[in-house]
Amino acid sequence: MSTPQPSTAGHDHLGRIIPPKVFASAEDNRAFWRDGYVVTDLLDDDAVALLLERFATLEPSDGFDASERPSSDYHCTFLDDSLEYRRAVDAMTHELIDPVLEAVCPDFQVLTSNIYVKQPGHGNFEVHLNWITVDDPMAITLTIWIPFDRYTPETGVIHVVPGSHKLFPDAATAAATQYFAGFHQELIDHHLVPLDVRVGQAVIFDDTLIHWSPGNHGVEPRIALQVEIVPRGSTTAVWVPDPEDERWFVLYDMDRTFWLEQDKTVFYSQPDLPVLKRVPNHNRAVSYAEFVDRLEHGDRVRSRSYVLDDLDGAPER
């Protein structure tokens, strides 16, 4: 079992949590709590060159072309059958990301990573949240999204709903329906905005931020590296709805080797892993009107759990 998560936040006089300083930069921290993401310079020219060099040596079983797969027509490392390839992506990620992570998010560490490839004419993603990966739903977990090339609307750039992080107590899992399932199209039409990310930059976003990307309508494959980072020392967990009582989740112990050895079927059944605990299932469908109201008052919603008005005054850790 993973070691207990260290405290990365203080408390105000009411006992509410003062949010952790997720980013080393105070400016990035303010932008993150307001919008749920930042776009930042991450890799220099040498690191980008090394990324491309390492990528050229990777050998997934599907040849980076999953366009005929019926369930998802994009390549994702975790969905590939080659464990050797998965380990190679993991090693590449640590080689590239570990040296720069301390300067950007010093209290976080890499959990897992995936190469995503959308072949021309394929790769439309559903509107989604990233799966919860730690046992504490209040913990901050992040995704680093790194493009291999300058994306355009034609090739399927990443879109986000600014300020949509931590609006509802929703634990996103493979087997659970997410709270906005009834208004995906409204999110695409009115709320999801494209992000302009250059080579060497990255989008770093809260895993509870609503995001999406359309299919690749260009002529070349669209390639990105996605890295999941979690607080150092956190207890990582697989969340599975209790098959005997949908009002509960069962949490299973998950270490880093999980992502290198398991496949996605583990998220839909009772995995052969140690049980950590059962926790209430607070997921529920909401109306579009309720979502719009919460989005408009996002800072107020988040401040019920976190004090958001004085990030620079948070106690030293």
C-alpha positions in Angstrom: 0.0 0.0 0.0 1.2 3.5 -0.7 2.3 5.7 2.1 -0.2 8.3 3.5 -0.5 11.5 1.7 1.3 14.4 3.4 -0.6 17.5 4.2 -0.1 20.1 1.5 -2.7 22.6 2.8 -3.4 24.6 5.9 -6.7 25.6 7.5 -8.4 28.8 8.2 -10.2 29.7 11.5 -13.3 27.9 10.3 -11.4 24.7 9.7 -11.7 24.9 5.9 -8.8 23.8 3.8 -6.5 26.5 2.4 -5.7 25.2 -1.1 -2.2 23.9 -1.6 0.2 25.8 -3.8 0.0 23.5 -6.8 2.4 25.5 -8.9 5.8 27.0 -7.9 4.7 30.2 -9.6 2.2 32.3 -7.7 0.8 33.6 -11.0 0.3 30.1 -12.3 -1.3 29.1 -9.0 -3.9 32.0 -9.2 -4.6 31.1 -12.9 -5.0 27.5 -12.0 -7.6 28.0 -9.2 -9.5 30.5 -11.4 -9.5 28.5 -14.7 -8.5 25.0 -13.7 -5.5 25.0 -16.1 -2.4 26.8 -17.2 -0.5 26.8 -20.4 3.2 26.9 -19.6 6.7 26.6 -21.2 7.8 23.1 -20.2 10.4 21.6 -22.6 13.4 23.4 -24.2 14.6 22.7 -27.7 16.9 19.9 -26.5 14.2 18.2 -24.6 11.8 18.4 -27.6 14.5 16.9 -29.8 15.0 14.1 -27.2 11.2 13.5 -27.1 11.0 13.1 -30.8 14.1 10.8 -30.8 12.7 8.6 -28.1 9.3 8.5 -29.8 10.9 7.2 -33.0 12.1 4.1 -31.1 8.7 3.1 -29.7 7.0 0.0 -31.1 3.4 -0.4 -30.0 1.5 -3.5 -31.2 -1.0 -1.4 -33.2 1.7 0.6 -35.0 0.1 3.9 -33.6 -3.0 3.2 -35.8 -6.1 2.1 -33.9 -8.5 3.6 -36.5 -10.2 0.3 -37.0 -10.8 -0.4 -33.2 -14.5 -0.3 -32.6 -14.5 1.2 -29.1 -12.0 4.0 -29.6 -10.3 4.8 -32.9 -7.3 6.6 -31.5 -4.1 5.1 -30.2 -3.6 5.2 -26.4 -0.6 3.6 -24.7 -2.7 2.0 -21.9 -5.0 0.4 -24.5 -2.1 -1.2 -26.4 -1.3 -4.9 -25.9 2.5 -4.5 -25.8 3.7 -4.3 -22.2 7.3 -3.7 -23.4 6.0 -0.6 -25.3 4.1 0.7 -22.2 7.3 0.4 -20.1 9.3 2.2 -22.8 6.8 5.1 -22.7 7.0 5.2 -18.9 10.8 5.3 -19.0 10.7 8.1 -21.7 8.3 10.1 -19.6 10.5 9.9 -16.5 13.6 10.8 -18.5 11.9 14.0 -19.9 9.4 15.1 -17.2 11.2 14.3 -13.9 13.9 16.9 -14.4 11.4 19.7 -15.1 8.6 18.8 -12.7 10.4 20.1 -9.6 10.5 23.7 -11.1 6.8 23.7 -12.1 4.8 21.5 -9.6 7.3 20.7 -6.9 4.9 18.6 -4.7 3.9 16.3 -7.5 5.2 13.1 -9.1 4.5 11.2 -12.2 2.0 8.4 -11.9 1.5 7.2 -15.5 1.7 8.5 -19.1 0.2 7.8 -22.5 1.0 8.6 -26.1 -2.2 9.6 -27.9 -2.2 9.4 -31.7 -5.2 10.4 -33.9 -4.8 9.3 -37.5 -6.3 11.5 -40.2 -10.1 11.1 -40.3 -10.3 9.6 -36.8 -10.0 10.4 -33.1 -13.0 12.2 -31.9 -13.0 12.2 -28.1 -16.1 12.3 -26.0 -16.5 15.2 -23.5 -15.1 13.9 -20.3 -13.2 14.3 -17.0 -10.1 12.3 -16.3 -10.4 9.3 -14.0 -9.8 9.7 -10.3 -6.5 8.1 -9.3 -6.1 8.7 -5.6 -8.1 7.7 -2.6 -9.0 11.3 -1.5 -11.5 13.0 -3.8 -10.5 16.4 -2.4 -6.8 15.9 -3.5 -5.5 17.7 -6.5 -4.4 15.5 -9.4 -3.2 16.9 -12.7 -2.7 16.1 -16.3 0.2 17.4 -18.3 -0.7 17.5 -22.0 2.2 18.0 -24.4 1.7 18.3 -28.2 4.3 17.0 -30.6 3.4 19.6 -33.2 1.5 22.9 -33.5 -2.1 21.9 -33.6 -4.9 23.6 -35.5 -8.7 23.4 -35.3 -8.4 21.1 -38.3 -6.2 18.5 -36.6 -8.3 18.3 -33.4 -6.8 20.7 -30.7 -7.7 20.2 -27.1 -10.7 22.2 -25.8 -11.5 23.0 -22.1 -14.4 24.6 -20.1 -12.5 27.2 -18.1 -13.6 27.2 -14.5 -15.4 23.8 -14.6 -13.0 22.2 -12.1 -14.4 21.0 -8.8 -17.9 22.2 -9.4 -19.6 18.9 -8.3 -18.5 16.0 -6.0 -18.2 13.7 -9.0 -15.7 10.8 -9.0 -15.0 10.1 -12.7 -14.4 6.4 -13.4 -14.6 4.2 -16.5 -17.8 2.6 -15.3 -19.6 5.6 -13.8 -21.7 8.1 -15.8 -20.5 11.6 -15.5 -22.7 14.4 -14.2 -22.9 16.3 -17.6 -23.9 13.3 -19.7 -27.2 14.9 -20.6 -25.7 18.0 -22.2 -22.5 17.1 -24.1 -23.6 19.0 -27.2 -24.4 22.2 -25.2 -20.9 22.1 -23.8 -19.4 21.7 -27.3 -21.6 24.5 -28.7 -21.3 27.1 -25.9 -18.5 26.3 -23.4 -15.6 24.3 -24.7 -12.8 26.6 -26.0 -9.7 25.6 -28.0 -6.3 26.1 -26.5 -3.3 27.4 -28.5 -0.3 25.3 -27.4 3.1 25.5 -29.1 5.7 22.8 -29.3 7.7 22.9 -26.0 4.6 24.1 -24.1 2.1 22.1 -22.1 -1.4 22.4 -20.8 -1.4 21.4 -17.1 -5.0 21.0 -15.9 -7.0 19.7 -13.0 -8.4 16.2 -13.7 -11.9 17.5 -12.8 -11.8 20.1 -15.6 -14.2 19.3 -18.4 -12.3 18.8 -21.7 -12.6 17.4 -25.2 -11.0 17.3 -28.6 -12.6 16.8 -32.0 -11.3 14.3 -34.6 -8.3 14.9 -36.8 -9.4 16.3 -40.1 -5.9 17.1 -41.2 -3.6 15.0 -43.4 -1.0 14.0 -40.8 -1.3 12.1 -37.5 -1.9 14.2 -34.4 0.4 13.1 -31.6 0.5 14.1 -27.9 2.0 12.9 -24.7 -0.4 12.9 -21.7 1.2 12.6 -18.2 -0.8 12.0 -15.0 0.8 13.6 -11.9 -0.3 13.1 -8.3 0.8 14.6 -4.9 4.0 13.0 -3.6 3.2 10.3 -1.1 -0.5 10.1 -2.1 -2.4 6.8 -1.9 -3.3 5.9 -5.4 -6.5 3.9 -6.0 -8.8 2.3 -8.5 -12.4 3.4 -8.0 -15.0 0.8 -9.0 -18.8 1.1 -8.4 -19.8 -1.5 -5.8 -21.6 -4.2 -7.9 -23.9 -5.0 -5.0 -24.9 -1.4 -4.0 -24.5 1.4 -6.5 -24.5 3.9 -3.6 -20.9 3.0 -2.9 -17.5 2.9 -4.5 -15.0 0.2 -3.7 -11.4 1.5 -3.7 -8.6 -0.8 -4.6 -4.9 -0.3 -4.0 -3.0 0.7 -7.1 0.7 1.3 -7.4 2.6 2.5 -10.4 3.0 -1.0 -11.9 -0.8 -1.1 -12.3 -0.6 1.0 -15.5 2.1 -1.1 -17.0 0.5 -4.5 -16.4 -3.4 -4.1 -16.3 -5.9 -3.4 -19.1 -9.0 -1.3 -19.0 -11.3 -4.2 -18.2 -10.1 -3.9 -14.6 -12.2 -0.7 -14.2 -15.5 -2.5 -15.0 -15.2 -5.4 -12.5 -13.8 -6.4 -9.1 -10.1 -6.4 -9.7 -7.7 -8.8 -8.0 -6.2 -6.1 -5.9 -6.2 -5.3 -2.2 -9.3 -3.4 -1.1 -8.5 0.0 0.6 -12.0 1.0 1.6 -15.6 1.7 0.6 -16.7 5.3 0.1 -20.1 6.9 -0.7 -21.0 7.4 -4.3 -22.0 11.1 -4.6 -22.2 11.1 -8.4 -25.5 12.3 -9.8 -26.8 13.7 -13.1 -27.4 17.5 -13.1 -29.4 19.7 -15.5 -27.7 22.0 -17.9 -29.3 25.0 -16.0 -27.7 23.8 -12.8 -24.4 23.4 -14.4 -24.5 26.9 -15.9 -25.3 28.4 -12.5 -22.5 26.6 -10.8 -20.0 27.5 -13.5 -21.0 31.2 -13.2 -20.4 31.0 -9.4 -17.4 28.6 -9.6 -15.2 30.5 -7.2 -18.0 30.5 -4.6 -18.6 26.8 -5.1 -14.9 26.0 -4.6 -14.6 28.3 -1.6 -17.0 26.0 0.3 -14.1 23.6 0.5 -11.1 25.8 -0.2 -10.2 29.3 0.8 -9.5 30.9 -2.6 -9.0 34.6 -1.9 -5.5 34.6 -0.4 -3.4 31.9 -2.1 -0.1 33.8 -1.5 -1.0 33.8 2.2 -1.2 30.1 2.6 1.0 28.7 5.4 4.4 27.4 4.5 4.6 23.7 4.2 
